[in-house]
Amino acid sequence: MRVDGCSALVTGAASGLGLATARALHAAGAHVVLFDLPGSAGAERAEELTEFARSTVDSASVGGTPGAAVAAVFRSGDVTVEAEVQAAVDAAGALGPLRIVVNCAGIAPAARTVGRHGPQPLADFERVLRVNLLGTFNVVRLAAAAMQATDPIGGTPERGVIVNTASVAAFDGQTGQAAYAASKGGVAAMTLPLAREFARSLIRVVTIAPGLFDTPLLQGLPAEARASLGAQVPHPARLGDPAEYAALVRHIVENPMLNGETIRLDGAIRMAPQ
């Protein structure tokens, strides 16, 4: 499926993997809705993409006839709130046929199940599941309904692609990651049943399970600590670049045989117990 000419919705798009994905899809010609929390830098990032598109169109204009810039807009909200996600889906559909959805929103707090002060509060575990798993499913169900209402792409048996984000923690969860691993394991587990259900609608579903990536979650660590984490990756022995995640998203969109699969993007790392 071609990226250009369609509309894309990216959650968690103000930073990290989501921002890299929004940039890559926008650069490839898709209208992009960046969805993130109200306090995020999503509006600034969307404006940056818009300005870049304008400058590109201006420089490519021939004979004084301007081209058509692709849009980038920000919609604030919480992935667990139906009305806010629906508003973002509607915004994407207003820009063009919604064909691409990428779920990058998530949280990764760490806590032992039983710590120094006793059992982990059940509310903390529930919050991680709510954001990472329920939030992903909420976006999937609303976006898929919008995709199903679009016409199939001419000449290809496709309507759209949904890419979800799990983690290597879904398979190699470390000590203190019970909630995070459970939430990402759930994302991976629902990939195949979603792909099977949406096959009749010509919608593919693929999940990416990233390893250690250079995202805001790790950028707050000292340089030494980040280098040490990167050295744990067999090859290449470094932290992943969010642009590499975004490149895989684009390949998934463009490769029609990728469906119902969870792809580890991790440099062959297998996480130690702690």
C-alpha positions in Angstrom: 0.0 0.0 0.0 1.3 3.4 -0.9 1.8 6.0 1.9 1.2 9.1 -0.2 -2.2 10.5 -0.7 -3.8 8.9 2.4 -4.3 10.0 6.0 -2.5 8.6 9.1 -3.1 8.7 12.8 -0.1 8.4 15.1 -0.6 8.2 18.9 2.2 9.2 21.3 3.3 11.4 18.4 4.9 14.3 20.3 8.1 12.5 21.0 10.2 9.3 20.6 8.9 6.5 18.3 5.6 8.3 17.6 7.3 11.5 16.5 9.8 9.7 14.3 6.9 7.8 12.7 4.8 10.9 12.1 7.8 12.6 10.4 8.5 9.5 8.2 4.9 9.2 7.1 4.5 12.9 6.5 7.7 13.0 4.5 6.4 10.1 2.4 3.3 12.1 1.5 0.7 11.2 4.1 -1.5 13.7 5.9 -0.8 13.0 9.6 -2.7 13.6 12.8 -0.4 13.7 15.8 -2.3 12.5 18.9 -0.8 13.0 22.3 -1.6 14.4 25.8 -2.6 18.1 26.2 0.7 19.0 28.0 2.9 17.5 25.2 4.8 19.3 22.5 2.5 17.9 19.9 1.3 21.3 18.5 4.9 22.5 18.1 5.9 19.2 16.3 2.9 19.4 14.0 3.7 23.0 13.1 7.3 22.0 12.3 6.1 19.4 9.9 3.7 21.8 8.3 6.4 24.5 7.8 8.7 21.9 6.3 6.0 20.8 3.9 5.3 24.3 2.9 9.0 25.1 2.2 9.3 21.9 0.2 6.3 22.7 -1.9 7.6 26.3 -2.4 11.0 25.1 -3.5 9.4 22.5 -5.9 6.9 24.9 -7.5 7.4 25.4 -11.2 6.3 28.5 -13.2 4.8 30.1 -10.1 2.2 27.3 -9.7 2.4 26.0 -6.1 2.1 22.4 -5.3 -0.2 20.9 -2.6 1.4 20.4 0.8 0.5 17.5 3.0 -1.1 18.4 6.3 0.1 17.8 9.8 -2.3 18.6 12.7 -2.2 18.0 16.4 -5.1 16.6 18.4 -4.7 16.4 22.1 -6.3 13.6 24.2 -5.9 10.4 26.1 -6.0 7.1 24.3 -8.3 5.7 27.0 -11.0 8.3 26.4 -13.4 7.3 23.6 -14.6 10.8 22.7 -11.0 12.1 22.4 -9.8 9.3 20.3 -12.9 9.5 18.1 -12.2 13.2 17.5 -8.7 12.4 16.4 -10.0 9.7 14.0 -12.5 12.1 12.6 -9.8 14.7 12.1 -7.7 12.2 10.2 -10.6 11.2 8.1 -11.3 14.9 7.2 -7.8 15.2 5.7 -8.2 12.2 3.5 -9.1 8.5 3.6 -7.8 7.1 6.9 -5.4 4.2 5.8 -2.7 4.1 8.5 -2.9 4.0 12.3 0.2 3.6 14.4 -0.1 3.2 18.2 3.0 4.4 20.0 1.4 5.9 23.2 2.3 4.1 26.4 3.9 4.3 29.8 6.6 2.2 31.4 6.8 2.5 35.2 8.7 -0.1 37.0 7.8 -1.5 40.4 8.3 -4.8 42.3 5.1 -6.8 42.9 6.1 -6.9 46.6 8.5 -4.1 47.6 9.8 -2.7 50.8 6.5 -1.2 51.7 4.4 -4.2 50.8 2.4 -5.3 47.7 2.3 -3.0 44.7 -0.9 -1.0 44.7 -3.4 -2.6 42.5 -4.3 0.8 41.0 -0.7 1.2 39.7 -0.9 -2.2 37.8 -4.3 -1.3 36.5 -3.1 2.1 35.2 -0.4 0.5 33.1 -2.8 -2.0 31.6 -5.3 0.7 31.0 -3.0 3.0 29.0 -0.9 0.4 27.2 -3.4 -2.3 26.4 -6.9 -0.8 26.7 -5.7 2.4 25.1 -4.3 0.6 22.2 -7.5 -1.4 21.7 -9.6 1.7 22.0 -7.7 3.3 19.1 -7.8 0.1 17.1 -11.6 -0.4 17.4 -12.5 3.2 16.5 -9.9 3.6 13.7 -10.8 0.2 12.2 -14.5 1.3 12.0 -13.5 4.4 10.1 -11.2 2.4 7.8 -14.0 0.0 7.0 -16.2 2.9 5.8 -13.6 3.9 3.2 -13.4 2.5 -0.4 -10.6 -0.1 -1.1 -7.6 1.3 -2.8 -7.9 1.1 -6.5 -6.0 -1.8 -8.0 -5.0 -3.3 -4.7 -7.1 -5.4 -2.2 -6.3 -3.1 0.7 -8.1 -0.6 2.9 -5.6 0.2 5.6 -2.9 -0.9 8.0 -2.8 -0.8 11.8 0.6 -1.0 13.5 0.7 -1.5 17.3 3.7 -1.2 19.6 4.6 -4.0 22.1 8.0 -4.4 23.5 10.7 -7.1 24.0 9.4 -7.0 27.6 6.4 -8.9 26.4 8.7 -11.9 26.0 11.7 -11.1 28.2 10.1 -9.1 31.1 12.6 -8.1 33.8 12.1 -7.9 37.5 9.8 -5.0 38.3 8.2 -5.2 34.9 5.2 -7.4 35.6 2.6 -4.7 34.7 4.5 -3.4 31.7 5.2 -6.9 30.4 1.6 -7.9 30.9 0.3 -4.9 29.0 2.7 -5.4 26.1 2.1 -9.1 26.1 -1.5 -8.3 25.6 -0.8 -6.1 22.7 1.2 -8.8 21.0 -1.4 -11.5 21.8 -4.3 -9.6 20.2 -2.4 -9.1 16.9 -3.4 -12.3 15.2 -7.1 -12.3 16.2 -7.4 -8.7 15.1 -5.7 -9.5 11.8 -8.0 -12.4 11.2 -11.1 -10.4 12.0 -10.2 -7.5 9.8 -9.0 -9.6 6.9 -12.5 -9.5 5.4 -12.3 -5.7 5.5 -8.9 -5.7 3.8 -7.2 -4.2 6.8 -3.9 -5.6 8.1 -2.6 -5.6 11.7 1.0 -5.9 12.6 2.8 -5.3 15.9 6.4 -4.1 16.5 8.2 -5.2 19.6 11.1 -2.7 20.1 14.1 -3.4 22.2 16.2 -0.6 23.8 15.6 2.6 21.8 16.9 6.1 22.4 13.6 7.6 23.4 12.7 10.2 26.1 12.4 7.3 28.6 16.2 6.7 28.4 17.4 10.2 27.4 17.1 11.3 31.0 19.8 8.8 32.1 23.4 9.8 32.3 25.5 9.2 29.2 27.4 6.4 30.9 24.2 4.6 31.7 22.9 5.0 28.2 26.1 3.7 26.7 26.0 0.7 29.1 22.5 -0.2 28.0 23.5 0.1 24.3 26.4 -2.2 24.9 24.0 -4.9 25.9 22.7 -5.1 22.4 24.5 -7.9 20.5 24.6 -6.1 17.1 24.5 -3.2 16.5 25.8 -2.6 20.0 23.9 0.7 20.6 20.5 2.0 21.4 18.0 1.9 18.6 17.2 5.1 16.7 13.5 6.0 16.5 14.0 6.6 12.8 14.7 2.8 12.5 11.3 2.1 14.1 9.7 4.5 11.7 11.4 2.9 8.7 9.9 -0.5 9.7 6.5 1.1 10.0 6.8 2.4 6.5 7.9 -1.0 5.2 5.0 -2.7 6.9 2.6 -0.3 5.2 4.2 -0.9 1.8 4.6 -4.7 2.1 1.1 -6.4 1.7 2.3 -9.8 3.0 3.1 -8.5 6.4 0.0 -9.2 8.5 -0.9 -10.8 11.9 2.8 -10.8 13.0 4.7 -9.4 15.9 8.2 -8.3 14.8 11.0 -7.9 17.2 13.2 -4.8 16.4 15.9 -5.3 19.0 19.4 -6.0 17.6 19.1 -9.6 18.9 18.9 -8.6 22.5 17.3 -10.9 25.1 16.8 -9.1 28.3 18.5 -10.3 31.5 16.3 -11.0 34.6 17.2 -7.5 36.0 
